[in-house]
Amino acid sequence: MDSKLVIYNTLTRQKERFEPLHAPNVGMYVCGPTVYGDPHLGHARPAITFDLVFRYLRHLGYKVRYVRNITDVGHLEHDADEGEDKIAKKARLEQLEPMEIAQYYTNRYHAAMDALGCLRPSIEPHATGHIIEQQQLVKQILDNGFAYESNGSIYFDIEAYNRKYHYGILSGRSLENIKDESRELAGVGEKHHQADFALWKKAQPEHIMRWPSPWSDGFPGWHCECTAMGRKYLGEQFDIHGGGMDLVFPHHECEIAQATAAMGHQAVKYWMHNNMITINGQKMGKSLGNFITLEQFFTGQHEKLQKAYSPMTIRFFILSAHYRGTVDFSNDALLAAEKGLEKLSNAISDLSRISAAAQSDADTARIVGSLRQQCYDAMNDDFATPQVISHLFEACTVVNKLTAHQATISAADLKELSDVMHLFAEDILGLSTANAGQSAGGNGAREEAFAKVMDMVLELRAKAKADKDWATSDRIRDELAAAGFEVKDTKDGVTWKLNV
């Protein structure tokens, strides 16, 4: 399969032509959530980014196996292998079983991602369901001489690894710099060097989540799960590994080291990383306490929010920036996204009311004729969604001119315009343009009933006009306008929308 798609590879720090290892099959692994709290805007960005990649690769004809993990054990409070397991700590505080915590927040994560229009991955493995695979990985690394046992825990020996390979190849950090940074931490403890990381941790007596192993009753290190599960479901080598930029170091750096130490070669061809969502320039995250949950966005129940924002507004907001650029939260930016989505949704809705002419005028023919290729060119350039949206906005301008009878379009061009706008806005960008402004949990039946009432009111106005009862007709129009409804009389009939 000849693909024109190029992807920025974090590993090589350059854009590369996408050439799958086993086309038309594509293997893609994406780091999923640690399920100990409600999903927030920071979780939405990688989910939407790699949903876009998944959608586009499938559109290009690839058979994609998309694996996204659920971390339900092993993610300690501190990356230096210290502190409590995040889920176990939450369980202790709420006096619940750890798996109750994991299940509850997994369900809430799924509900939020569904609302955002993210397709479910092909496989969604849980760390707790793959303890054996993680133990097998640890044993291989031990047998190959790149790990050591210390008081029942197993640690990756970075110095031994670095003598044969290169630790820091993804992040660009040198081993000396890593060791210098780690000296700030208290004591080496069980490790040969503080920069070494845990492959298996012996559980302390109070630790709830534990499994038997050849070394101790304990639990796997956080980095192990992705290496083990990626290999299980995608093979020893696969195409894409994705996640947030904050995972480049230490998580993904450690994954590369683990895979290479176990198998003698790297597992991933293309490393992709989305940038951060920030608030006042600082990364949004649960650990920093500056996050806004997706439910709060959908309901407007947060002090930093002026109003509620629909899931599709959030999706449009995230896609309006390139996935490798930072996105800083602000109400102004979300309001702009809401207006942009409304503009696109209205244009797509208006397409069905346009009547074809014998031929297109020159300007319409030019824009429609180049629209599809421009959108493909943008997507093929490392998923440049802001450019795709810009091209779709140009198409919206054409639609507006056509509905105002300021331009003409042939039947063939009208079909092409409709096909391209639906394809890129809905199928590829994943925007649901019908009821796009509706908040999560919105009542579809209520919306339908609402529309029927409006149709009835407009029928009464039409009858008043037919009877030349201009006073009643104008009164209905003016009162609707006062209530926020914009009513337009066009050659093809009456249209309305609610300006909120």
N, C-alpha and C positions, 0 to 999 in steps of 0.2 A: 504494500500500500504506500503510495507516494504522498507524504504529508508535507504541507508548507508550514506547519506549526513550529514555532521556535519558543523555547522555554528558558527562563533564566535559571541556571543551575548554581545554587549557593556553593556547591563544592568547587566548581571551577571559576566562579565569579564572572561568568559571562553567559550570554544567550547562546543556546545550542539548538540545532534542528532536532526535533523530536523523532527519534527512530527507536521504536520499541524493540526489546530483546527478542520477542516471539510474536511479531505481528501476524494476524490482527488482534492477538490477545495482549492486554495491558494489565499489569498488576500495580495497584496503587494502595499504599498504606498511609493512613493519616492518624496522628495522635489525637485521641478523644479526651473526654473530660475525666477528672478525678471527682467522683460523685459523692461529695460531702456538703454541697450547698446548691442553692438555686442558680441556674445558668444566667449569666449577665451578658452585657454587650460584647465583652471581650471574647466570650465563647462563640458568639454569633459570627464573628469575622472569619475564623478558620472554617467553620461549618459551611458558610455561604461561599467562601473562596473555593473550597475543594468540591462543593456541590456543583459550582460552575465548571470546574475542570472535568468532573465526572460527566456532566451533561454534554459538554462540548466534545469530549473524546468519543462518547457514544454516538453523537450526531455525525461525527466524521467517519463512523463505521467500525470503530474499534469495539471489541468485546472486552469490557472492563470489569475486573474483579476489584471492587472497592472495599478495603478492610479498614474499619475504624474501631479502635479498642475502647473499652470501658475500664478505667483504673479503679479497682475496688479493694486493693491491698498494696502495701509496700511504699506508698508515697508519704515519706516522713515530712515533718514540719520544716526541716532544713535540708538543703541539698547536700550538706556535709555528712549525711547519714546519721543525723542526730534528731532527738525529739520523738514525739509520739507519731504513730500512724494517723494521718488526718481523719480517716473514716472512723478508726477506733476511738479517737478523741471525741469526735462528734457523738458517737454512740454512748460513750461514758457520760457526757454532759447531758444527753437527753434520756439516759437510762433505757436504751434500746439495744437490740442486737445489731452488730455492725452491718449484717446483710439487710436488716430493715432500713437502715440509713441509705445503703447503696441502692436498694431497690426503689425507695421513695424518690431519691434525687435522679436516678436513671429515668424513671417515668416522667418526671417533670422536665428533664432535659429533652426527652423525645417529644413531649407535647409542644415545647417551645420551638424546637427545630421543625416540626411539622407545620406549625403556624407560619414560620419563616419561608416555607416552600422548599425546604431541603429534602431531597430524596433520601430514603433510608439506604445505608451502605449494603453491599452484597453480603458481608459477614461482619458481625459486631461481637468479637470475642471479649470475654471478661478475664482479667488477670487471675482471679481465683479459680477459674476453670482450666487453667493451663500451668498449674504448679509443676507437674511432671516434666513438661517441655522446658520449663525454666531450670529445673534441676539438671536436666540433660545438658543444657547449654553451659551451666556452671561446671559440670564434670568435664566437658570437653576443654574448656578454658584452663581448668586445673591440670588436666592431663597434658596439655600443650605447653605448660610451664609459664603461663601468664597470670596466674593467681596463686594465692596462698591461704592457708587456714590459720586463724588466730582466735583461740578461745571459743571454737564452735562456729565462728563466722567466717565467711570466705570473702576476700577482697581482691579486686583486680590490681595487678602489679604494673603500674604505669611505666616505671623505669625499665622493667624487663621487656615490656611491649615496645617501648620507644627505641630500644637498642636494635630491634629488627624492623619495626614499622615507624610510623610517624603519628604520634598523638598530638592533635591540634590541627589536623588537615582541614577540617570543616570550618572551625572558628578562627583559624589563623593565629591561635595562641601558641606560644612556645612552652615547653615543659617547665623551663626555669621560671617564666612568668606565673604559671599556674601554681608552682610551689611557693613562690614569693607571696602570692595572694593568700594561699592557704595558711601561711604562718601566722596570720592574724587570728586564726581560730585557736581555741584553747586545747593544747596538748595533742600529741599524735595518738595516744591511747593504744588501741589494738592494731592500728595500721603501721606498716613500715614507713609510709609517708602520708601526710595528711591529704595529699592530692589523690591517693588511691580511693577507689569507690567500692561500695558493698555490692557483691553479687548475691550473697545470702547472709541474713542476719539472724544470729541466735536470739530467740525471744526471751526477754526477761520474764520473771514469774508473773508480773501483772499484765503482760501483753496478751490480749484476747485472741488475736488472729495468728495461728501457728499451724505448721504442718511438719510431720516427721521427714527427716532427710538423712543421708549418710553422715552428716556433720553435726546436726543438732536439730531439736525441735525449733523451728523458726519460720522465716518468711523471706520471699525473694526481694532483692534490691529493686528499686523503682525502674532502673534502666533495662532490666532483664526482659520484662514482659513484651516490649515491642520487638526486640530482636528475636525472641523465641516465637512469638505469634506471627510475625511477618514471614519468618522462614517456614512455619507450618502451613500457612495458607497461600503463600505466594512463591515459595521455593527459595533456594539458596541465593538466587539473584532475581531482582525484580526492578520495575521501571521507575516508579515515583514513590518517594517518601515525603510527606508533607506535614506541616504543623506551623505553629506560631514562631516568630523570630526569636522569642525569649527561650525557645527550646534548643537553639543551635548549640549553646553551651550551658550546662554540661550534658543535657540529656542526649541530644543527637550525636555529639562528639563521642560520648560513651557507647552509644549504639554501634557506631562505626568500629570502635576499638573491640567491642565484644564480638561482632560478626567476624572481623578479620582474625582475631585471636582464636576463634573456634574453627573457622573454615579455611583460613589462609588467604582469603580474598574479601573485598567489600561486597555488600549485598545490594546496594542501591546505585542505580545509574544517574538519576536526576533527583537532587534534593531541592524542594520548593518550600519557601517560607513566606507567610503573610506577615505584614508589619502590624504594629500594635494599634489598639484603640486607646486614646489618651484623654485625660481630663486635666485641663490646664497644663498640658505638656507632660504629665506623669502617667505612666502605664496604668490602665484600669485593671484591678485584680482583687480577688478575695483577700489575699494575704495583706494587701495595702489598705483594705477597708474603704476604698474610694469607688466602689463599683455601684452600678445601677442595674438591678435585675431586669430581665426581659419582661417579666410580668409587670413590673413597675412602669416600664415604657408603655406596655399595652393598656394599662389602666390609668396612667398619669399620676400614680400615687407615690411621688417622691418630691422632696423639696426643690431639687434642681430642675424639675420638669415644669414647663408652662402648661402642658396639656398632655393628653394621651396620644400616642403615635401607633398607627397600625403596624402589624408585622411586615406588610409590603413596603411601608414607608421606611422601616428599618433596613430592609433588604436593599431598597433603592439607594438609601443613604450610603450603605457599605459599598455597593457596586459603583457608585459615582466617583469613587477614588480607585486608583490602581492598587491591586492587592499588595504590592511591595511598598506603597507609600503609607505614611502615618495618617490616621484619621482622628482629628480632635473633636470630641463631643461638644456641641453647643445647641441650644434651642434654635438659634438662627439657621444653623446648618440643617437641622431636622425639618424645620418649616420650609426651607428651600427644597428639600427632598420631597416633601409632601406635595408641594406645588408642581414639581417636575413630574412626579408620578401621575398626578391628576391630569396634567397636560398630555402625557403619553396615553393614559387610559381613555381620555375623552376622544382623542384622535382615532384610536383603534375602534372605539364604539361607533364613531361617526362614519367609518368606512362603509358600513352596511347601508347608509342612507345616500351614498353618492351614486348618481346615475352616469353611466358611461356615455361618452360622445363618440362621434365618428373617428376622431383622432385626438391625440394629446397636443397641447401647445408645447412650444419648444422648451420652455423652462421645466415644465413638468416631465417631459420625456427625458430630459437630461438628468434630472435628479433621480427619477425612478430607475432609469437605465443603469446608474452607477451604484445605487444603494446597496444591493446585495454584495457586490465585490468589496465595497468600502467596509462593510460590516465584517466580512470574512477577513479582510486584510488586518483589521484591528484585533480581532480575536486571535489570528495566527501570530500576531506580534506579542507573545507572552500575555494573552488574555487581557488586552487593553480595553476594559469595559467602559471607561469614561469616553473613549472615542466612539464606541458602539452607540452609547446613549446620545452623543452629539449628532451622529448620523441619523438616529431615529427622531431626534428633535427637528432636524431639517425636513424629515418626512412629515412630521406633524404640521409644519408650516404649509406644506403642499396640501394636506388634508383640509386645513382651515380655509385655504384659498378655494378649494373645490367645493366645500360646503357653502361658501359665500358666493359661489358662481363667479369667481374672479379668475378661474382657470378651467381648462377642459382636460379630460383624460380618456383614453381609449379603453375598451373592455380588457384588452390584453395587459395594458399597463396598470389598470385598476386591480386586476388579479395579482400581478406581480407585486404591487405595493402592499396589498393585503397579506399576501403570503410571506413577504420578507418581514413586515412589522410583527406579525404573529410569531414567526419563527424565532427571531432574535429577542423580542421582548418577553415572550412567554416560554417557549421551549428551551432556549439557551440561557437567557438571563434569569429565567425562573420567576418572572413577575406575573402574578395573577392580576390582570388588569380589570377584571369584573369585580365590582365592589372593593376596589383597591384601598379605599380609605377606611374600610370597616375594621374595627379593632378585633383582637383575638377574642374568641368566644362570642362574636357577634351572632345575632339570631337571624339566619337566612330567611326563615319564614316571615319574620317581622319586616325585613327589608322588602320582601316581595309584596306583602300586604300594603306597605307604605307606598310602593310604586303604583299599585292598583288605585289607591285613593287619589294620588296625583293625577293619574289618567282620567279618573272620573271628574275631578275638578276642571281639568282642561277641556273635557268634553262639554261641561256646562258652559265654559267660556266660549267654546266654538259655537254652541247653539245660540248663545247671546249675540255673537257676532253675526251669525246667519240671520237672526231676527232683527239685526241692526239696532240691538239694545246696547249701544256703545258705553253707556254709563256702567252697566253691569260688567261688561267685558273688561273695561278699564279698571274697575274696582277689584275684580279677581286678580288681574295682573299686578296691580299696585300692592295688594295685601300679600300676595305671594312673594313679591320683591322685599317687602318689609320683614317677612319671615325668613329671608335668606335664599329664596328660590329665584334663579335667573331663568326667565322664560324668553325664548326666541321664536319669532315667526319667520319661517323660511319658505322657499318655494316648494320644498318637499314635505312641509308639515311643521308642526310645533315641536321644539325640543326644550328640555328643561334640565337643570342641574341644581344641586344644593351647594351653595358656597358656605363652607364652615371654616 
